[in-house]
Amino acid sequence: MDIRTPTGETQIAELKVGDKINMSGIIFTGRDAVLPRIVRLIEENRLGELGLDLGGAVVFHTAVSDAGIGPTSSNKVEIEGSIPALSKAGVKIHLGKGSLSAETVETLAEYNSVFVVTPPVTALFSKSILSKEIAAFSELGMEAFYRLTVKNIPGIVAIAHNKTIF
């Protein structure tokens, strides 16, 4: 199934565990260093100060370097801990690797968001990046919050609507 971002509630509601998807459009990237900062801005109602709208967004748990991008473990405290606030702020797809807790599975269902896993194949992702720019926290270098324009980033829905492959 092709997913164009930002995506909407209806398309997310139709996804099932095991569905293979290809994402194209704008995706954001973040991992341990930046996601807690983004959450803090959400909690303080200050995300708009950065000109960021996460409605229908994809957040890929990765850093961005000249060598490419590849998923990091999504169950790190700082990353998994960001999922509730990001989902509440409108993020619909969290993209990474690894299993998530039962509480996070419930939170994803509450906000009609899903978790998608993807293989760690940096070369594949690199050719899918059409453009990249830092969206926030440039001082974090490759761990800044990036806005990427991508074409056909593959993934498999691992958690959707209180169901999980884990």
C-alpha positions in Angstrom: 0.0 0.0 0.0 1.3 3.4 -0.9 1.2 6.1 1.9 1.5 9.7 0.9 2.5 12.0 3.8 1.1 13.7 5.7 -1.5 11.0 6.0 -5.0 11.1 7.3 -7.1 9.3 10.0 -9.0 7.2 7.4 -5.9 5.7 5.8 -4.3 4.9 9.2 -7.6 3.3 10.3 -7.4 0.9 7.3 -3.9 -0.4 8.1 -3.5 -3.9 9.6 -0.6 -5.6 11.3 1.4 -7.2 8.6 0.5 -4.7 5.8 3.5 -3.8 3.7 3.6 -0.1 2.9 5.8 2.4 1.0 5.9 6.0 2.3 6.5 9.0 0.2 6.4 12.7 1.0 7.7 14.5 4.0 8.9 12.5 7.0 10.7 13.7 10.2 13.6 12.0 11.8 14.6 11.9 15.5 16.1 9.7 18.1 17.3 9.8 21.8 18.8 13.3 21.8 16.1 15.3 20.0 12.7 13.6 20.7 12.6 14.6 24.4 13.1 18.2 23.3 10.3 17.9 20.8 8.0 16.4 23.5 8.9 19.3 25.8 7.8 21.8 23.2 4.6 19.9 22.6 3.8 19.8 26.3 4.6 23.6 26.6 2.4 24.3 23.5 5.4 25.8 21.8 5.9 23.5 18.8 4.4 26.1 16.5 7.3 28.4 17.4 9.5 26.2 15.2 6.9 26.2 12.4 6.3 22.5 12.8 3.0 20.8 12.2 3.0 17.1 13.0 -0.5 16.4 11.9 -0.5 13.2 9.8 3.3 13.0 10.1 5.8 10.2 10.0 8.6 10.2 12.5 11.5 7.9 11.6 13.7 6.8 14.6 17.0 7.6 13.0 19.8 10.1 12.8 20.8 11.7 9.5 24.4 11.6 8.3 26.3 11.7 5.0 26.5 7.9 5.3 22.7 7.7 5.1 19.9 6.7 7.5 18.9 3.5 9.2 16.5 2.7 12.0 17.5 2.8 15.6 15.9 0.8 18.4 12.5 2.3 19.1 12.2 0.9 22.6 14.9 3.1 24.1 13.4 5.1 27.0 13.8 8.5 25.3 12.3 7.3 22.0 9.5 5.1 23.2 8.7 7.7 25.9 8.2 10.3 23.1 5.5 8.2 21.3 2.5 9.3 23.4 3.1 13.0 23.1 4.0 12.8 19.4 0.9 10.7 18.7 -1.3 13.2 20.6 0.3 16.0 18.5 -0.8 14.2 15.3 2.0 11.9 14.4 0.4 8.9 12.6 3.3 6.6 11.8 6.3 5.9 14.1 9.0 4.2 12.0 11.8 2.2 13.6 12.7 -1.3 14.8 12.2 -3.5 17.8 9.2 -4.3 20.1 7.3 -1.7 22.2 5.6 -2.1 25.5 1.9 -2.9 26.1 1.3 0.6 27.3 2.7 2.1 24.1 0.5 -0.3 22.0 -2.5 1.0 23.9 -1.4 4.7 23.4 -1.0 4.1 19.7 -4.5 2.8 19.4 -5.9 5.7 21.5 -4.5 8.2 18.9 -5.1 6.1 15.8 -1.4 5.9 15.2 0.7 2.9 14.1 4.2 1.6 14.5 6.0 0.4 11.4 9.2 -1.6 11.4 11.7 -1.4 8.6 14.9 -3.3 7.9 18.3 -1.6 8.6 19.3 -1.2 5.0 21.0 2.2 4.9 21.8 2.0 1.1 18.2 1.5 0.3 17.0 4.5 2.3 19.7 6.8 0.9 18.5 6.5 -2.6 14.9 7.2 -1.4 15.9 10.6 0.0 15.0 13.4 -2.4 15.9 16.3 -0.1 16.8 16.9 3.6 16.9 19.9 5.8 17.2 20.5 9.6 13.7 21.3 11.0 14.9 22.0 14.6 17.8 21.8 17.0 20.7 22.1 14.5 23.2 22.1 17.3 22.6 18.3 17.6 24.2 17.7 14.3 23.1 14.4 12.8 20.7 13.8 15.7 18.8 17.1 15.0 15.1 16.9 14.0 15.2 16.6 10.2 12.6 17.1 7.6 13.2 14.7 4.7 11.4 14.5 1.4 11.4 10.8 0.5 10.1 8.4 -2.1 9.1 4.8 -1.4 10.5 4.2 2.1 9.4 0.6 2.8 8.0 -0.8 6.0 5.7 -3.4 7.6 3.0 -2.4 10.0 4.0 -4.0 13.3 1.5 -2.4 15.7 -2.0 -1.1 14.8 -5.2 -0.7 16.6 -4.2 -2.7 19.8 -2.7 -5.6 17.8 1.0 -6.3 17.5 3.3 -8.8 15.8 5.5 -8.9 18.9 
